[in-house]
Amino acid sequence: MTLQDLGKILHEMYFDSEEGEAVAMIHLFGVKYAQDIKELGVSKKAIAKEAGLRESYGTEISKGVKLSRYVSVK
């Protein structure tokens, strides 16, 4: 998976989310795509920027990646 692929997926998850769920979707993105993010080796800030979000949302992606060790998607 490329940076562009991850950016597109995150963009869709964030902007198509229900009201009040946008940040939760960033966390969910981190959980679902943690392995791809790790394998790609790019910064979380770069993924957020590619998705059209502020780079500071990279922190929220990191939280999701860390949570992926403990949770799974329903």
Protein Blocks (a to p, Z undefined) as FASTA:
>chain_A
ZZklmmmmmmmmmmmpcehilmmmmmmmmmmmmmmmmmnopafklmmmmnopafklmmmm
mmmmmmmmmgccZZ
